[in-house]
Amino acid sequence: LARGQAHLMAGQHAEAEADLTQLTAAHADDKLGWFLLGGAYAGLNKPQDAQRAWCRAGELGHKQAKGLCTAK
């Protein structure tokens, strides 16, 4: 998680996507991992993937992600 977050903060979205995809595959209930993955996808101009990740984080209880999830 820390490495993916560091990549994201450094603007290294592809590296963050790789780390956070691996993290969320191994820990499907990691709400922060899903939230950060949404940010990586957004930085890579993948809005549909970002929405899916943020909605998943919101389902898991991440409050900020709930506000970003616009899926109906």
Solvent accessible surface area in square Angstrom, and as a share of the most:
residue,aa,sasa,rsa
1,L,79,0.39
2,A,80,0.62
3,R,154,0.56
4,G,1,0.01
5,Q,66,0.29
6,A,60,0.47
7,H,42,0.19
8,L,34,0.17
9,M,159,0.71
10,A,69,0.53
11,G,43,0.42
12,Q,78,0.35
13,H,52,0.23
14,A,58,0.45
15,E,82,0.37
16,A,0,0.00
17,E,37,0.16
18,A,64,0.49
19,D,25,0.13
20,L,1,0.00
21,T,61,0.35
22,Q,124,0.55
23,L,29,0.14
24,T,5,0.03
25,A,86,0.67
26,A,74,0.57
27,H,100,0.44
28,A,55,0.43
29,D,107,0.56
30,D,34,0.18
31,K,92,0.39
32,L,63,0.31
33,G,0,0.00
34,W,52,0.18
35,F,33,0.14
36,L,15,0.07
37,L,4,0.02
38,G,0,0.00
39,G,21,0.21
40,A,0,0.00
41,Y,30,0.11
42,A,48,0.38
43,G,39,0.38
44,L,55,0.28
45,N,128,0.66
46,K,75,0.32
47,P,86,0.54
48,Q,135,0.60
49,D,39,0.20
50,A,2,0.01
51,Q,47,0.21
52,R,150,0.55
53,A,2,0.01
54,W,36,0.13
55,C,17,0.10
56,R,80,0.29
57,A,0,0.00
58,G,7,0.07
59,E,128,0.57
60,L,51,0.25
61,G,30,0.29
62,H,29,0.13
63,K,172,0.73
64,Q,119,0.53
65,A,0,0.00
66,K,113,0.48
67,G,64,0.62
68,L,67,0.33
69,C,37,0.22
70,T,92,0.54
71,A,71,0.55
72,K,237,1.00
